[in-house]
């Protein structure tokens, strides 16, 4: 079965940070120095990372304590504005490489190494949303996580 993907531009490095800034400010939110620091730290990780890890790394880099609850608030803002995705089962986050692109979260999460691969599949998203709508439920942020073993760990 082929995945039904949609096209979007994948950003990396500083262009990803700039795309996130632009997307957040276009949404009417402020792009502060702390928000930029949190996003840049999140974006440098290829695997899901926790708010505690981000806070620890920023604390070391800044030479003063950064509170995890401040990082959680910023990450929640990023998730609600499609700048980041939350891997619910790991309580960890990934930067969205195409900020502002709205799509549902479908993850393949490796139980062994922790890798989380995000999959865009419009057909699956439509089906999940249609199931919810058929039960008079308004789906706001569908999340599907499939736990197992990645190619390298299998």
N, C-alpha and C positions, 0 to 999 in steps of 0.2 A: 504494500500500500504506500503510495507516494504522499509525501507531506504537501499540503497546499499552503505554500509560503506567500508572503507579500513582500514587495520590494521596499527596501529602505537603505540609507547610507550608514555604514558602520563607522564609528569614530574611534580613534585611539589617542592616547597621550594627551598633549595639550589641546588638540582639536576637540577631544571629548569633553574636557573641562570647559572650553569655550562654548560648545554646543549646549552643555548643561546650563551654563550661565544665561545664555540667550533664551533657552526654553523657560527657565524659571522666571526671568524678568518679564517675558512676554505673558506669563500667567499672572503677572501683577505682584509677584513676590520679590523681596530684596535678595540680592546676591552679596552676602557679607563675607568678610575675610574668613570667619570661622566656617561658614557654609562651604566656601571654596576649599579650605583645608580638609574638611571632612570628605568632600566629594573627591578631591585629588587622592587622598589616602585610600578611599574605597576603590577608586578606579585603578590603582596600581596593583590590586589583587586580582588574580585570575580565578581563584576559588572563592566561595562565599566566606565573608568575614563578619565577625561579631562587632557590636558596638563597643564592647569592652576592649577588643583588640585595637580598634580604631582609636579609642580614647588613650590606651597605653602608648601607642605609637606616636600620637600627636603630643602627649605629655612629654615623652622623651625628646621629640624634635623641638618643642617650644621651651623646654626647661621649666615648665610649670604644669601643675595638674589640670587635666581636662576631664570634667565629670562625665561618666558614661551616660547619665540621664540627659545631659545636653546633647550628646551625640545621638541618642535615641530619638529625641525630638526632631533633630535635623534629618535623620534617616526617614522618619515618618513623613516629613514634608517632602522629601525626595521621592518616596514611594507614591504618595498621593499626586505627585506631578510627573510621574513616569520617568524620573531621572535614575531611579534605582528599583530593584526588584527584591522582594523578601522571600527567602527560602524558609518557609514556615517551620518545617520539621527540624531544621538546624538552627533556628532563631538567628539567621545570618543573612547578609545582604550582598548583592552584586550590583555593580554599576550597570545601568542600561546603556549599551553601546550605541543606541539610536534614540537619544532623549526626545521626548515629546511624541514619539510614535506610540499610539495606544494599541495595546494588544493584551491578551490574557497571558498569564504566567503558566507555562507548561515546562516542568523541569524533569530531567532524568538525573537522579541524585545517587551517587555511588556510596554505598554503605562502608566501603573499605577506605578510600582515599579522600572522600568528601567532595569530589568534583561535582559540580552541578551544571549540566548543560541545558541552556534555555532553547526551547524549540518553538518556532512560530508555525502554527498550523491553523489557518483560518477555518477549515472545515470542522476541526475538533472544537474550536472556540464557538463557532456558530451552533453546533450541536448542543454543547453544554448550556449556552444561553437560551436556546429553544426549549430545552428540558425545564429550565428554571421558569421561563415565561409560561410554559404549559401548566405549571402549578401555581400560577399567579404570584410568582416570586421575581423581584427585580434584582438581577445579578449585577453587582457593582464591581467586583474584582475577582473573577473566577481564578482559582489557583488549582493546578493539578500537579502533583508530585508523584513520580514513579521511582520507588526505591529499588535498588538492585546493585549490580556490579558493572562498572564501566568496562570498556574493551581491554584496557591494560590490567585491570584487577581480576577479570573473569577467569 
